[in-house]
Amino acid sequence: MPRTEVRSRRVRWLHLEKPTDAELIALGEEFAFHPLDIADCRKPGQRQKVERYKDYAFLVLLFPVYNPKTRAIEVGEVDFFVGSNYVVTVDEGRLAPVAALRRQFADHADLRESIGDSTVRLLHEIVDRLVVTLYPMLDHISLDIHRA
């Protein structure tokens, strides 16, 4: 599912999962995004960031992802472009809450209209769902610390 798009009355949510260079170039041209922001979407970063422009904001957020095969915590990244009537997300498909919310947003008109009433509300909902997934990992780490 490389590119999906869902719209509410006020907000367009476009998501690119594992985009190719050509898809990222097309995205940059379609929305007139800064080339450095597009470059940041090509490779995972080591730091979170927020850049503000006249017409949009660009955010890079990193979240821990537990890999059950290696039993290690790895980094998952999601990049956001937020304009007045759109949210564009770009990720490598490692963050299940983004995919789950995207499906719910597409399938449920009531949810689409409630969280799709503004770009800020949609951004908040995506980030909130990502943060909630951290609690089990934090609880586990806390238990490990208290056992030591």
Secondary structure in CASP SS format (residue, H / E / C, confidence):
PFRMAT SS
TARGET T0000
AUTHOR 0000-0000-0000
METHOD secondary structure of the structure
MODEL  1
M C 1.00
P C 1.00
R E 1.00
T E 1.00
E E 1.00
V E 1.00
R E 1.00
S C 1.00
R C 1.00
R C 1.00
V C 1.00
R E 1.00
W E 1.00
L E 1.00
H E 1.00
L E 1.00
E E 1.00
K C 1.00
P C 1.00
T C 1.00
D H 1.00
A H 1.00
E H 1.00
L H 1.00
I H 1.00
A H 1.00
L H 1.00
G H 1.00
E H 1.00
E H 1.00
F H 1.00
A C 1.00
F C 1.00
H C 1.00
P H 1.00
L H 1.00
D H 1.00
I H 1.00
A H 1.00
D H 1.00
C H 1.00
R H 1.00
K C 1.00
P C 1.00
G C 1.00
Q C 1.00
R C 1.00
Q C 1.00
K E 1.00
V E 1.00
E E 1.00
R E 1.00
Y C 1.00
K C 1.00
D C 1.00
Y C 1.00
A E 1.00
F E 1.00
L E 1.00
V E 1.00
L E 1.00
L E 1.00
F E 1.00
P E 1.00
V E 1.00
Y E 1.00
N E 1.00
P C 1.00
K C 1.00
T C 1.00
R C 1.00
A E 1.00
I E 1.00
E E 1.00
V E 1.00
G E 1.00
E E 1.00
V E 1.00
D E 1.00
F E 1.00
F E 1.00
V E 1.00
G C 1.00
S C 1.00
N C 1.00
Y E 1.00
V E 1.00
V E 1.00
T E 1.00
V E 1.00
D E 1.00
E C 1.00
G C 1.00
R C 1.00
L C 1.00
A H 1.00
P H 1.00
V H 1.00
A H 1.00
A H 1.00
L H 1.00
R H 1.00
R H 1.00
Q H 1.00
F H 1.00
A H 1.00
D H 1.00
H C 1.00
A H 1.00
D H 1.00
L H 1.00
R H 1.00
E H 1.00
S H 1.00
I H 1.00
G C 1.00
D C 1.00
S C 1.00
T H 1.00
V H 1.00
R H 1.00
L H 1.00
L H 1.00
H H 1.00
E H 1.00
I H 1.00
V H 1.00
D H 1.00
R H 1.00
L H 1.00
V H 1.00
V H 1.00
T C 1.00
L H 1.00
Y H 1.00
P H 1.00
M H 1.00
L H 1.00
D H 1.00
H H 1.00
I H 1.00
S H 1.00
L H 1.00
D H 1.00
I H 1.00
H H 1.00
R H 1.00
A C 1.00
END
